[in-house]
Amino acid sequence: MELQFHSRLVAYEEEKKMPYVIFAERYGRKEGRKEGRLQTLREDILDVLDARFGEVPGEIRETVAGLEEEARLKSLHRHAALAGSVEEFRGRL
């Protein structure tokens, strides 16, 4: 009896699954991935600066944390790797 119930339950669940993802779910996933990329870029910039110059001033950390443009963050990441000093990097912010 338990096996029969389980079989019916599995069949019912399969029947009720949505064959597509609604727009809101797709949009939410896309936005989540975008925010994840932005956050990773922010962290990478600060990691590079930390590794190259030691402790990064809070003002720079706050500015980087507030940036929302992926292209700008990518550019700053490259600059963090090439800047001669924290002050030079600050000049690009």
C-alpha positions as MATLAB code, in Angstrom:
seq = 'MELQFHSRLVAYEEEKKMPYVIFAERYGRKEGRKEGRLQTLREDILDVLDARFGEVPGEIRETVAGLEEEARLKSLHRHAALAGSVEEFRGRL';
ca = [
       0.000    0.000    0.000;
       2.835    2.364    0.847;
       4.530    1.627   -2.488;
       1.296    2.322   -4.360;
       0.867    5.632   -2.534;
       4.436    6.649   -3.362;
       3.935    5.797   -7.038;
       0.763    7.869   -7.199;
       2.440   10.753   -5.398;
       5.355   10.789   -7.838;
       2.963   10.676  -10.811;
       0.914   13.547   -9.362;
       4.011   15.687   -8.755;
       5.195   15.092  -12.313;
       1.780   16.041  -13.683;
       1.665   19.334  -11.753;
       5.149   20.582  -12.642;
       5.154   23.789  -14.647;
       6.532   23.229  -18.147;
       8.078   26.714  -18.205;
       9.559   29.259  -15.842;
       7.500   32.385  -15.387;
       8.968   35.761  -16.302;
       9.445   36.876  -12.694;
      11.541   33.809  -11.900;
      13.740   34.300  -14.955;
      14.144   38.005  -14.182;
      14.999   37.290  -10.546;
      17.628   34.737  -11.502;
      19.164   37.110  -14.029;
      19.291   39.946  -11.497;
      20.772   37.626   -8.893;
      23.537   36.543  -11.258;
      24.266   40.160  -12.182;
      24.508   41.225   -8.539;
      26.745   38.234   -7.854;
      29.108   39.282  -10.660;
      29.191   42.864   -9.385;
      29.897   41.747   -5.832;
      32.688   39.443   -7.016;
      34.286   42.287   -8.976;
      34.103   44.586   -5.932;
      35.737   41.949   -3.754;
      38.406   41.233   -6.376;
      39.350   44.905   -6.603;
      39.758   45.156   -2.842;
      41.667   41.854   -2.693;
      44.165   43.078   -5.289;
      44.628   46.372   -3.469;
      45.043   44.576   -0.130;
      47.626   42.207   -1.596;
      49.608   44.957   -3.288;
      49.426   47.824   -0.794;
      48.266   46.435    2.533;
      45.180   47.744    4.299;
      42.906   49.700    1.969;
      41.446   52.937    3.398;
      37.780   52.754    4.387;
      36.884   55.569    2.008;
      38.077   53.526   -0.979;
      36.285   50.431    0.326;
      33.019   52.369    0.633;
      33.350   53.902   -2.824;
      34.046   50.534   -4.455;
      31.161   48.937   -2.523;
      28.772   51.514   -3.962;
      29.697   51.025   -7.622;
      27.022   49.404   -9.797;
      28.447   49.468  -13.338;
      30.113   46.240  -14.445;
      32.303   47.902  -17.079;
      33.576   50.443  -14.537;
      34.332   47.721  -12.013;
      36.242   45.701  -14.619;
      38.288   48.765  -15.529;
      39.051   49.474  -11.878;
      40.063   45.864  -11.338;
      42.688   46.184  -14.067;
      43.808   49.514  -12.655;
      44.140   48.001   -9.165;
      46.551   45.465  -10.629;
      48.601   48.117  -12.440;
      48.456   51.173  -10.154;
      51.714   52.294   -8.582;
      50.059   53.213   -5.292;
      46.755   53.400   -3.479;
      46.736   57.131   -4.179;
      47.082   56.504   -7.897;
      44.151   54.089   -7.710;
      42.148   56.639   -5.705;
      42.676   59.101   -8.567;
      40.768   56.761  -10.897;
      37.773   56.517   -8.580;
];
